[in-house]
Amino acid sequence: MPYPYVLLSAAVSLDGCLDDTGPERLLLSSPADFDRVDEVRASVDAILIGAGTIRADNPRLLVNSPERRAARIAQGRPEYPLKVTVSGSGDLDPDANFWHTGGDKLLATTDKGAERARALGLAADIVPLGTDLDWRGLLEHLHDVRGVRRLMVEGGGTVHTQLLQQGLADELQLVLAPLFVGDPDAPRLFGPGAYQDGRLRLVETRRIEDVVLMRYEPTAPGTGPLATAADHHWLALACELAAQCPPSRTAFSVGAVIVAADGTELARGHSREGDDNVVHAEEAALAKLDPADPRLRSATVYSSLEPCVRRASRPKPCARLILDAGVGRVVTAWREPDTFVADADGSGLLAAQGVDVIVLPEHEEQAKAPNRHLTAS
């Protein structure tokens, strides 16, 4: 199911701490960066923090600029983003600032936590997620029920760690402050555990007074049938490649990207690439790789249209080429319509041979865009 775009936001010391252990909150950002954070808050539909942050910092979590709040209202949006917190126990102070400032509030909790939160009289919509906290269930609820398309997560470290480890963070905005905390008991941004393989992609660095903002995107594909944020990034790229195809009235425009398990892009291709007027996107990408490349077996193929299962222009359809290459995972945006081939089902062939096939329909419109002339009724 579609989830919001999840943006993690944090400021840390040079030794990776979110705070010190003193009674007052350690201010790591500069005044100009606090204003940048306010701008980001004004741009999103919801802001999320963990229960530990409410207990430790008692934040109000507001858009402070009157001009930005007025701009939200002029756009037909609420004055403040929805405020969301997550607590397994539901045991939170009903007098905390979080509940009594800003606009709407939502508490995501367990079934037992919901009972406790209601008994405490917390001023929020209470959403029970079952016996355990379920991040995917929460993101689905925020998207489908609350209309959240962009979610800003401001901590704390446990929340950031869980979202990254589950592959649910689309972006990390990290501010590095020029100081050391040096306290082994100070809270840190990320905890131990199993993270996705590979390096994140650096998409921006910016000096803001004496701090540095770094923006990263995940690159490592998911594993198995569950989609991750990186899967969405790579599939969006495949859809962009489809728009580069020379136009045709007898074939679809498709883009494809092959990505190793560690997030390394191995190859990309698009329909009718180069001088070959009948080459398909997946075929073009696979042809650029050594068939013996050991990375192929754990790679993911991203294709804007599901791989073909029958074709007249080549002996092997793309689904068969993927199987021959040993690729075990395919992510696509759009199931092939009957425009040229009746009952096309490349996904079915792949799945029958043990390939994990994930369809992300939220990218379907982008995949269809360069093919409107073929699918218009």
Buried (B, 14 or more C-beta within 10 A) or exposed (E): EBBBBBBBBBBBBEEBBBBBEEEEEBEBBBEEBBBBBBEBBBBBBBBBBBBBBBBBBEBEBBBEBEEBBEBBEEEEEBBBBBBBBBBBEBBBBEEBBBBEBBBBBBBBBBEEBBBBBBEEEBEBBBBBBEEEBBBBBBBBBBBEEBEBBBBBBBBBBBBBBBBBBBBBBBBBBBBBBEBEBEBEEBBBBBEEEEBBBBEBBEEEEEEBEEBBBBBBBBBBBBBEEEBBBBBBBBBBBBBBBBBEBEEBEEBBBBBBBBBBBBBBBBBBBBBBBEEEEBBBBBBBBBBEBEEEBEBBEBBBBBBBBBBBBBBEBBEEBBBBBBBEBBBBBBBBBBBBBEEBBEEBBBBBBBBEEEBBBBBBEBBBEBBBEBBEEBEEE
